Amino acid sequence: MLAHGGIALLAVVFALAAATVSLAGAVAVEVVRVLQQSLYDPETGGGILQFTIFGTDVAYAYILQTAIVVALVAAALFGLWRVTRGALRTCPECHSEIPREASICRYCTTELAAMED
């Protein structure tokens, strides 16, 4: 990536990844907050998103929040992979990645056969 003038591209990818994780974190915080409010038990003064071990209350809302963030980021990565997986193909001569629509390899100038969809 860096060999093809990718320092700026790398910075953009890093910024987009940080923004995606931040957005997923914000969504997860709101989902867990709504769950805590809807599952609040006024009799015990606590929510259902906690359990007690040896007299110590353990809130697993943060674990649930982190699981939601991981699921959202994984879904975003999978969606990106599905969109971009068919954009490139490999040249049979020099084995470089070239656009699927190319009829001549840009690296070794080999004539390429048309791809069937």
Secondary structure, 3 states (H helix, E strand, C coil): CHHHCCHHHHHHHHHHHHHHHHHHHHHHHHHHHHHHHHCEECCCCEECCEEEECCEEEECHHHHHHHHHHHHHHHHHHHHHHHHCCCEEECCCCCCEEECCCCECCCCCCECCCCCC
